[in-house]
Amino acid sequence: MTKAEIVTEIANKTGIEKVAVQAVVESFMETVKDTMVNGENVYLRGFGSFIIKRRAEKTGRNISKNTTIIIPAHNIPAFKPAKTFVNEVKGNVK
C-alpha cells in the first residue's frame, strides 16, 4: 500500500477531504522523523514503536579491492510492532 492509497482509504472511511488527510499524514511522518533525528523513540500503544537501534563498529571487506574497512558505529531507525498487532497479522495467514 502506498502513501496515496493510505490517504484515499482514510478519506473514504472518515469523509474528510483528501487534501486535509494528506496534510495530516505528511505531518505525522515528519513529526516521527524529526523526533527520531533528535534521538527519541516514538511509541504508539496498540500499534508499535519507532525506535533507534545502535549498530556497533565492525570490520567489513571490500571484495573487489581485497581490502579491509572499518564500518563506524551508527544509529538506524527501526519499527517494533506491538504484540496485539503481531497477533492480528499472524492470525490473518492465508
N, C-alpha and C positions, 0 to 999 in steps of 0.2 A: 504494500500500500504506500502510495506517495503522499507527500505533504498536501498536494492539491486534492487528492481523494479524501484525506482526513478532513480538510476544510469543507468539502462538499457534504460528507457524511454528517458532520456536526451541524452544518447549516440546515440540512434536511430534517434532522432529529429535533432541533431546537426552534426552528423558524426564524433564526437570526440571519441577517444578510451575510453573504459570503465575505464581503469586504471586512465587516466587523470581526467575523470569525477568524479570517486570515490575520488580521492585526493582533488578535489575542494569541493565536498560535505562534506567530513570529515573536511576540513579546515574551511568551513563555520560554521559548527556546533561547532567546537572547539572555533572559534572566538566569536560566540554568547555566549557560555557557559562562557568563560573567561571574557567577558565584563560584564555579569550579576554577576559573582562572585565578580567583582570589584565594584559592586553597581550601574552600569549604565544600562539604558534601551537601547534596540535596536529597531530602527524604520525603517520599510521597506514600503515606500509610495506605496499605492495601494494594499498591501498585509496584513500588520498588524504590531503589536508591541509586542515584547517580553519584558514584564515588570516585575518588582519586587513588589510583594504585601506584605504588613506588616500585620502580624496577631498579635493581642493584646494578652496579657497574659489572661488566663482563667482558671477556675476551672473545672476539669474533675472528673470522678468517675471510680474506678476500681471495677466493679461489682462483680468479683469473690472473692475479699477480703473485699468488702464493705467498701472501704476507699476513701477518697477524695485526689486528687493530683492536684498540680498546674502545668499547662502547660505553660512554659515560652513564652514570645513574640518571634516571629521568622519571617523570611522572606521566601516567597515561590515564585518560578518562575511561570509566567502565560503568556498566549498569548491572545491578544485582536485583533481580526480581523478588518480590515479596512471596512468601510461602503460599499464600492463597492464590496468587497469580500463577505460580508454577503448577499448583494442583489443578487449576482450571484448564490450563493448557495440556497437562498430562491426561486429563480426563477426556480431552477432545481428539483423541487419536483415531484416525480413520483407516 
